[in-house]
Amino acid sequence: MRGYLYGGLEEQEIDGFLKSSKKLHKMKGLMGFYALLEDVETLKQLDSWLIVNLHLAMKKRRKILCEKHGKVALVPSIEDLITGRWLDKKAWDDENCPDPKLPSFVRGWRAARKYYYTFGLESIEPPQYSY
C-alpha cells in the first residue's frame, strides 16, 4: 500500500523531506500527480476511508480467527493503526522490521507539493500503469 501511495518511498523518507530541504532521491508513481491537486479535503476523506476500512477488516479477521480456530486476535485502535504502535517490534530483527505506520494521502500530497514548488516537475517519473 505504501509503495503504491508513495511511489516506492519509505515513510521516513517522506517525513525527513517534509522536515528538511534535502531532495528526495526519486519522485515517481501516483504521488507525482498529488502536487496538481489544490484541495486537500478529498485526500483527507481518502485517509479516513483507508483507516476505517482497515480497522473494519481487522475486526472481521478477528471474528474469523475466533470462529475457526478459537483464537482471539487483538484489534488495534484507530490511533494505533495510524501511528504504527500496534506492531511489537521486539518480534522482528531491526533489518527486516516493516514500517507499521499507516501511509497517508495527505502526507504524500504535502511532500509532492513541496517537491514540485522546490524542484519543479522535470525529475518526477510517471507511474507504471501496471499497478
N, C-alpha and C positions, 0 to 999 in steps of 0.2 A: 504494500500500500504506500509506504514511504517512497519507494523508488518511483512509483507512478506519479505521485503528487509533486515530488521534489526533483524529478529528473535524474535520479541516482545520487543526489547529495544526501549526506547524513545530517541528522538533527543538530549535532554540534557544529557542523559547517555553517548551517543556516543561522544558528544563534550567534556564532562568532562573527559572521559577516554583519549581522544586524547591530552588533555592539562595537564594531570597528570599521575601518575603511579598507581593510585588506580585501583584495579582489578574490572572488570565488574562482576555483580552478576550472570550473565549467558552469555553464548555464544552458540547460537543454530540457527537452521534453515539454510537457504541458505548462510547467512553471514559467517558461519563457513568454507565454501568452498572458499570464496573470497581470503583467505590467500594463496591458492595454485596458484593463478594467478600471473604471472610475469609481464605481460604487462598491464598497466593501460589504454592504449589508447582505447581499446574496451569498458571499463567501462565508459570512458568519452563520447564515442559515444552513449552509452545507456542513460546516463544522458541527453544528448542533445535531443535524441529521446523522452524521457519521457517529458521533458519540452515543446518541440514543440507540441507534441500531446495533452498534457493537455491544452495548450493555444488554439489550434485549437478547441478542444472540448468545451471550454468555449465560444469561438466565435460562434460556432454552437448553443449552448444553448441560447445565447443572441438573435440570429436570430429567433429561435423557439419561445421564450417568446414574442418577439416583434410581430411576425406574429399572434400568437394565442391569446395573451392577451393584446397587445398594450403596454406592459411593456418594458422599456429599462433597461437592466441589464448591469452593468459595467463589462468590461473585464479587469482584472488586467494586467499590463505589465509583460513581462517575468521576469524582475528583481524582481518585487513584488511577483510573484509566488515563485521564488526561496527563497527569504528571509522571506516570510510569512507576509509582510507588508500589503497585500491586505485585511486581516481579521480585522474587527473592534472589538477589544477585549472588548470594553465597553459593547457590547451587550451580553456578557457572564459573568457568575459569575466565580471567579478565579478557583474554584474547577472543573468545567466542561468545561473550555475553551480548545478546541482542539489545538494542535500544528500545525500552518499553514505553517511552514517551510517545503519545499519540501524535501523528503528524497533523498539521493544520493548514487548511486552505489560506487562512488569514496570514499566518507566518510566511507561507510561500509567497503570497501576494506582496507582503511588506518587503521581503528580500528581492523579489523581482522588480518592484518599483524602484528600490534603492539602486539596484544594479543598472536598470535602464537609465535612470537620471544621472548616474555617476559615470557609466562606461558606454552607454548607447546600446544599439541593437546589433551592431556588426558581429559580435562574438557569440550571440545567442544561437544555439543549434536548434533546428526544428525537431519536433518529436518524431519518434519512429511510429508509424501508423500501424504497427503490428501489435500494439498494446491490446 
